[in-house]
Amino acid sequence: MKDLNINSINESLIENKYIPDDKIGTIVFIALSLKKPILIEGPPGTGKTELAKALSRSLKRDFFRIQCYEGITFEQVVGEWNYQKQLLFLEMARIEKQSTEIFHEEFFIKRSLLSAFKNKNPSIILIDELDKADEEVESFLLQALAEKEITVNDLGTFNLENDLLMVITSNSQRKLLNETKDRCLHLYIDYPSSQREKEIVNMHLPEAPQETVSEIVNIMQRIRKLKLSKKPSIRATVDLVKTLIAMDKEELDNDSFEKTLGVILKDEEDKEKVQSFRYFSK
C-alpha cells in the first residue's frame, strides 16, 4: 500500500468490507511500522478474524492461517517428517548403497507457520484462537514472535524470508502467557457501538431498508446487555436482517421475533432469557 498511514489503512479496510473503529487503524499502522505482531482479544463474534482477512486484502499480502484447537501440536503448526518417503528412500539407498541422510527439507512437510516464514511475498499469518491451544504450543511460538525464527529438531533454524505480519486472536478461553503479550501490540475489539454496527450491516446489505437495520441493531444492542452464555455476534445481526428480507418483512413483531430467535441465539436457556423480555408492543 502506497503512502501508508492511519487514514489510508482505514480507507482501504472499508474498501475491503471491514468497518474499523478509532483504535484499529492506529494499531495496524504501528504494527506495520515496527514490524510487531498484533494480539487481538475480545468476545467471540466481534470481527477479530475478519480483520486479519481484510488486512490481507487491503495490503495485498499472501494469507496463511492456523486454526487453533485443543490438542493441536507442533507438527500441525510448523510441519512434520514424511515418514513414508523417508522409509522408501532408506530402502532405495540400501539397495543402491547410497547415502542414507533423511533429515533435510526434501522429507519435511511444511505446515502454515513455516510456509508463511519461507514465502517470498509479503504475507499475513493469522494464528486464530490461540487460547484454545496448549501452553506448550504457545511457548514454542515465542521464538517466532520475538526472534523471527523457527527451530525444527534435526532440520535446523529457519529465518523469516519476507515482510510478515503476525496476527493472533484470543477469546480469553484461557489466559495467554505474559511472554506472548509482551512480544505483541495489544488490540481489544468489543461489540460495536450502535452506529458502527449499522455501518457494518449497511456495508454487507446496502439494499436493506434503513428502518429495518436500525430496529434490528437496537434490539441486538439490548440483547447483548443480558447475561447470556453467548452473546449474538455481528454476523448474527447481518443474518437477522437477511432473514427479514427473505421473509419479505420490514418490521420485526413479537411472533416473527420468537420464530427467528434461532438465527441469533444457539442456546435454549439464552432464548428463554430473551423471550422473557418484551421488545415490541402488542
C-alpha positions in Angstrom: 0.0 0.0 0.0 1.5 3.4 -1.1 1.7 6.3 1.4 1.0 4.1 4.4 -0.7 6.0 7.2 -3.6 5.5 9.6 -6.1 7.1 7.3 -5.1 5.1 4.2 -5.3 1.9 6.3 -8.8 2.7 7.5 -9.9 3.7 4.0 -8.5 0.5 2.5 -10.2 -1.6 5.2 -13.5 0.0 4.4 -13.0 -0.7 0.7 -12.4 -4.3 1.6 -15.6 -4.7 3.6 -14.4 -4.0 7.1 -15.5 -1.1 9.2 -12.7 -0.1 11.6 -13.1 1.8 14.8 -10.7 4.5 16.0 -8.1 2.1 17.5 -7.8 -0.4 14.7 -6.1 1.7 12.1 -3.6 3.1 14.7 -2.6 -0.3 16.0 -2.2 -1.8 12.5 -0.1 1.2 11.4 2.2 0.8 14.4 2.5 -3.0 13.8 3.5 -2.4 10.2 5.9 0.3 11.1 7.6 -1.5 13.9 7.2 -5.0 12.4 5.5 -6.2 15.5 2.8 -8.9 15.9 -0.7 -8.0 16.9 -2.6 -9.8 19.6 -6.4 -9.2 19.3 -8.6 -10.1 22.2 -12.3 -9.7 22.7 -15.6 -11.6 22.8 -16.4 -14.2 20.1 -18.1 -12.7 17.0 -16.7 -9.2 17.2 -14.7 -9.3 13.9 -11.2 -10.3 15.1 -10.7 -13.0 12.4 -12.3 -10.9 9.8 -9.9 -8.0 10.5 -6.9 -10.3 9.6 -8.6 -11.4 6.4 -9.5 -7.8 5.5 -5.9 -6.7 6.1 -4.6 -9.4 3.7 -6.9 -8.0 1.0 -6.1 -4.3 1.9 -2.3 -4.8 2.0 -2.4 -7.2 -1.0 -0.5 -9.8 1.0 -0.5 -13.6 0.9 -2.6 -15.0 3.6 -1.8 -18.0 5.9 -4.0 -19.3 8.7 -3.6 -21.6 11.7 -6.9 -22.5 13.3 -6.0 -23.5 16.9 -7.9 -26.1 18.9 -7.5 -28.2 22.0 -4.7 -30.7 21.3 -3.1 -29.0 18.3 0.6 -30.0 18.1 3.9 -28.5 16.9 3.7 -30.7 13.9 0.3 -29.3 12.8 1.6 -25.8 13.2 5.0 -26.0 11.7 5.4 -29.3 9.8 6.2 -32.9 10.1 8.5 -35.5 8.7 7.2 -37.6 5.8 8.0 -40.9 7.3 6.8 -43.0 4.3 9.1 -41.0 2.0 12.0 -41.4 4.4 11.5 -45.2 4.7 11.2 -45.5 0.9 14.4 -43.5 0.5 16.2 -45.6 3.1 15.2 -48.8 1.3 16.4 -47.5 -2.1 19.6 -46.2 -0.5 20.2 -49.7 1.0 19.7 -51.4 -2.4 21.9 -48.9 -4.2 24.4 -48.4 -1.4 24.0 -44.6 -1.3 23.9 -42.0 1.4 21.1 -42.5 4.0 20.7 -38.9 5.1 17.0 -38.4 5.5 16.8 -35.3 7.8 16.6 -32.5 5.2 13.8 -30.3 3.7 13.0 -32.8 0.9 11.5 -35.1 3.6 9.7 -32.4 5.6 6.1 -31.4 5.0 5.7 -27.7 5.8 2.6 -26.5 7.5 1.2 -23.0 7.8 3.7 -21.3 10.1 6.9 -22.5 8.3 5.2 -21.9 4.9 4.5 -18.3 5.9 8.1 -17.8 7.1 9.6 -19.2 3.8 7.1 -17.5 1.5 8.8 -15.0 -0.8 6.0 -12.4 -0.9 4.9 -10.0 1.9 2.4 -12.0 4.0 0.0 -12.2 6.9 -0.4 -15.2 9.1 -3.5 -15.5 11.3 -3.0 -17.6 14.4 -6.7 -17.9 15.3 -7.9 -18.6 18.8 -4.6 -19.3 20.4 -6.3 -19.6 23.8 -7.6 -23.0 22.7 -4.0 -24.3 22.2 -1.9 -25.7 25.0 0.7 -23.6 26.7 3.4 -25.8 25.2 2.4 -24.8 21.7 2.1 -21.1 22.7 5.6 -21.3 24.3 7.0 -22.6 21.0 5.6 -19.6 19.2 7.7 -17.2 21.3 10.7 -17.7 19.2 8.8 -16.9 16.0 7.2 -13.8 17.6 10.3 -12.3 19.0 13.3 -13.5 17.0 11.5 -14.2 13.7 13.0 -17.7 13.7 11.6 -21.2 13.8 13.8 -24.1 15.0 12.9 -27.7 13.9 14.8 -30.5 15.6 17.1 -32.4 13.2 16.5 -29.8 10.5 17.8 -26.5 11.8 16.7 -22.9 12.3 14.7 -21.1 9.6 14.8 -17.3 9.4 11.9 -15.2 8.2 12.2 -14.6 4.5 9.5 -11.9 3.9 7.7 -9.0 5.5 5.3 -11.0 7.6 2.6 -9.5 9.8 1.6 -12.0 12.5 -2.0 -11.6 13.9 -3.0 -13.6 16.9 -6.6 -13.8 18.2 -7.9 -14.9 21.5 -11.4 -15.3 23.0 -9.9 -15.5 26.5 -10.8 -19.1 27.0 -7.6 -19.3 29.0 -5.1 -16.5 29.9 -2.3 -16.2 27.5 1.3 -16.2 28.7 2.8 -12.8 29.7 5.7 -13.6 27.4 3.3 -13.7 24.4 1.6 -10.5 25.4 5.0 -8.7 25.9 6.0 -9.6 22.3 2.8 -8.2 20.7 0.9 -5.0 20.3 -2.5 -5.4 22.0 -5.8 -4.7 20.5 -9.2 -5.3 22.2 -12.2 -5.5 20.0 -15.5 -5.3 21.8 -19.0 -5.5 20.4 -19.5 -2.4 18.2 -21.4 0.7 19.1 -24.9 1.1 17.6 -23.7 3.4 14.9 -20.7 1.2 13.9 -23.0 -1.9 13.8 -25.4 -0.1 11.5 -22.5 0.8 9.2 -21.4 -2.8 9.1 -24.9 -4.1 8.2 -25.2 -1.4 5.6 -21.9 -2.4 4.1 -23.0 -6.0 3.8 -26.6 -5.3 2.9 -26.8 -2.0 1.1 -30.3 -2.9 -0.2 -31.8 -3.3 3.3 -34.3 -0.6 4.5 -32.7 1.7 7.0 -35.6 1.5 9.3 -35.2 -2.3 9.4 -31.4 -2.0 10.0 -31.9 0.5 12.8 -34.6 -1.6 14.5 -32.6 -4.9 14.4 -29.4 -3.2 15.6 -31.2 -1.6 18.5 -32.7 -4.9 19.5 -29.3 -6.7 19.3 -27.6 -4.0 21.3 -30.2 -4.5 24.1 -29.9 -8.3 23.9 -26.2 -8.1 24.4 -26.7 -6.4 27.7 -28.4 -9.5 29.1 -26.4 -12.2 30.9 -26.2 -14.8 28.2 -23.9 -17.8 27.7 -23.0 -16.5 24.3 -24.0 -13.1 23.1 -25.0 -12.7 19.5 -22.3 -11.8 17.0 -22.2 -9.1 14.4 -22.7 -11.8 11.8 -25.9 -12.7 13.6 -27.2 -9.1 13.2 -26.5 -9.3 9.5 -28.2 -12.7 9.3 -31.3 -11.5 11.1 -31.7 -8.5 8.7 -31.2 -11.0 5.8 -33.9 -13.2 7.4 -36.4 -10.3 7.4 -35.6 -9.5 3.8 -36.2 -13.2 2.9 -39.4 -13.2 4.8 -40.5 -10.0 2.9 -40.9 -8.1 6.2 -39.7 -4.6 7.0 -40.6 -4.9 10.7 -40.0 -7.5 13.4 -43.0 -8.2 15.5 -43.3 -10.5 18.6 -44.4 -13.5 16.6 -41.7 -13.4 13.9 -39.1 -12.4 16.5 -39.7 -15.6 18.6 -39.7 -17.7 15.4 -36.4 -16.4 14.3 -34.5 -16.5 17.6 -32.5 -19.4 16.3 -30.9 -17.1 13.8 -29.1 -15.1 16.6 -29.1 -17.4 19.6 -27.8 -21.0 19.8 -28.6 -21.9 23.4 -32.1 -22.7 24.7 -31.5 -21.0 28.1 -30.4 -17.9 26.3 -33.5 -18.0 24.2 -35.7 -18.2 27.3 -34.0 -15.3 28.8 -34.5 -13.2 25.7 -38.1 -14.3 25.4 -38.9 -13.1 28.9 -38.3 -9.5 27.8 -40.8 -7.6 25.8 -39.2 -5.9 22.8 -42.4 -5.0 21.0 -45.8 -3.6 21.8 -48.7 -5.9 21.2 
